[in-house]
Amino acid sequence: MIIYGVALLAICTLAGVILGDMLGVLLGVKSNVGGVGIAMILLICARLYMQKRGGGMTKDCEMGVGFWGAMYIPVVVAMAAQQNVVTALHGGPVAILAAIASVLVCGCVIALISRFNKGEPLPDEEPSLILPASPSPPVATTAGGR
């Protein structure tokens, strides 16, 4: 059943590569633009859709998707190594400005999310019981055991 998770990832990867190539053509770049990122977004959407639909993914299928989700960063690093960064930097300051702008936009979005979505605090932990070797009554202690 793990193969179904890998098959789902393969479908999302192919769709992401095709969409990334099309985006590159639209932008006039002779490269794939964001294909792996698009693939991961498609994978997340497919997983959420299958969970909402009810039981679409078995535990083994989720293990396959989880494995390749963990492999996401090494794949992105390997793909970035293939890009010709030196040529991009010689092409003008647009690459540097785009990098700075993307970092600033991400920082602002994270700040907005953390400001508006506070979440709920975690519930208090119940004190753990330590059973001594002697037959005396149990003693309640705090979480640190001190």
Secondary structure, 3 states (H helix, E strand, C coil): CHHHHHHHHHHHHHHHHHHHHHHHHHHCCCCCCCHHHHHHHHHHHHHHHHHHHCCCCCHHHHHHHHHHHHCHHHHHHHHHHHCCHHHHHHCCCHHHHHHHHHHHHHHHHHHHHHHHCCCCCCCCCCCEEECCCCCCCCEEECCCCC
